Amino acid sequence: MDFSLSALNIPVFVVLIVYAIYILFYVLYSLFNLFHLMKYGVEGVQLFLIVIVFTGGTILLVAGSIFWLLSFDWTVAIPLNQILRAYNNDILPISEF
């Protein structure tokens, strides 16, 4: 059996893995920020308003991006030869040893 680089496919759902890692770090960073707002922020209506606006905006952005991503077919695979066909040796030359 011969190995052919053009016969390889990259599943599109790999992009979702990168997105999930980004969302995980965003949520952890947001919780870190909310903790510091609650602990070191000046107590009052302003702090409550800032926390509500920040949390609401985060929920809207994350939910909106998830609903937008649900409309795509993530089971499709991209053949590697389509990616390699766009490669131009003048842009990024490969040196032969």
N, C-alpha and C positions, 0 to 999 in steps of 0.2 A: 504494500500500500504506500503510495507516494504522498508526501506532504506537500500541500499546495497552500500558500499563504492566501491566495485569492478565494479559496473555498471556505475560509473562516468567516463567521458571522458574529457581530457584536449585538447582543440584545439591548433594546432601547431602555429596558427597565434598570439598566446600570445607572442611568441618569437619576432615577428615583433614589438610589442608594446615596448618591452624592447630595441630593436634596434633603434626604432624611438626616444625614449627618449635619448639614447646615442648620436645619430646624432644631435639632437637638442642642447644638451649641447656642443658638439664638434663645431657646427657652431657658437654658441654664444661665446665660448672661442676663436675661430679663429677670429671673428670680433673684439673682445676685443684686441687680439694681433695685428691685422692689424691696429687698431686705434692707439695703442701705438707706433707701428713702424712708422707710418706716422707722428704722432705728435712729438715724441721725438727722432726719428732716425736721423742720419746724412744724409742730403739731398744729392742726387747725383745718379750716375749710379748704385752704389752698392745697395742702398736702393731699387731702382726700380727693379733691378735684383732679390733681395731677395723676394720682394713682388710677383713678377711674378712667381718665382719658387715655393713659398709657396702656392699661389692660384692654380697654375696648378697641383701641387701634390695633393692638397686637392680635386680638381675636379676629377682627375683620380682615386683616392682611393674611393671616395664616389660613383662615377658613376660605377666603376668596381664592388664594392660590391653590388650595387643595381641590376645591370645586372646579377650578379651571383645568387642573391637571387630570381630573377624572374623565374629561371629554376625549382624551387621547387613547389610542390603542397601544398599550405598553408591551404587547406580546410580539410585536414586529421585530425582526432582526435586520440589521443593516449589514449587507455583505461588505467585507473588508476591501474587495476589489473596487467598490465605488469610492471608498475613501482614498485608496491608493491611486485611482485614476486622476484625482484632482491634484496629486502631488506633482510639482514641477521641479526638476533638478536645478533650474536656474535660480529659484528662490532659496532652496536649502540644499546645496550640493552635498553629496555623500562622498567622502574621500575613501578611496580604495587603498588598502594596506599592501 
